[in-house]
Amino acid sequence: MSSNMNNSSYRLWDERRGKIQSKKGGWVVGNGIFNHGYSMMDDLVGKASYMQVLVLNATGRLPERPLADWFEACHICMSWPDPRIWCNQIGALGGTSRASVVAATTAGVLAADAKTYGSKPLLQGVQFIQSAMQDHRRGVSAEEIVSNACAKHRGKPNITGFARPLAKGDERVVAMERVQKQLGLPTGEHLQLALQIESTLMKQFNESMNINGYASAFLSDRGYTAEEIYRIFAIVVNSGITACYVDTNDKTPDAFLPLRCTDIEYTGKLARPVPC
């Protein structure tokens, strides 16, 4: 590698050497604490909700209060204290083993960063409905969108945001539609298309839209990208995890899901002597 190539490769690092640069904000000693152009103590504290600031930090844009209230309701919908849920079970195991609440909750949040549940599937949900909307604007019907999606999976409706593995319907969508109406937030074209897709899936497969499909479409109508939505919902499961941690932490240690050695079916090599 030539010296010119070396210099070019290092220039970016040298320009930032010993410096911390941020376009988001920071503390200016003696002047204030700033966040995306807002004074946190003067403009946000006591005036904006926590959810408004969370969305601001994730996207750089401060949402109106009704939309922030919608986000808050959706966060409540997507995290409940059931220790059978995988990420919550990690919180419960943390509590029963006397780990710290921070360790248990963050471990559970990491476990929810999965392909099939938690916040990451929102990436696929948003990508699907926004791609479907592009097709719809070109004249492709909801029925054709479903048919094309099923053709990719041997005729099965394997569409992120629609259907549910353990139950029919989604009570969270019903709750969020009620909240949306109460807050006066209109149904946009993405959500209208999602409802048409749901209608088609119900007729053909008896499958409906889940909370992922609803939230993906609703927020696409508000101009959010898939990555922005994923960032907003990064720790959406944390409150349920903490609740399960507290439940087991308040009980006898190591009493959550105990196992005997005989409960494990060992299929490995038989016992053998260790060579001298």
Protein Blocks (a to p, Z undefined) as FASTA:
>chain_A
ZZklmmmmmmmmmmmgoiacdfkbccdehkacceehiafklmmnopacfklmmmmmmnop
acdfklmmmmmmmmmmmoccdfkbmklmmmmmmmmnopafklmmmmmmmmmmcfkgcjll
mmmmmmmmmmmmmmmmnopafklmmmmmmmmngoiacdghiajfkbgcjfklmmmmmmmm
mnopacdfklmmmmmmmmmmmmmnopacdfklmmmmmmmmnopafklmmmmmmmmmmmmm
mmmmmmmmmmcehkgopacfklpccfbdcdddddZZ
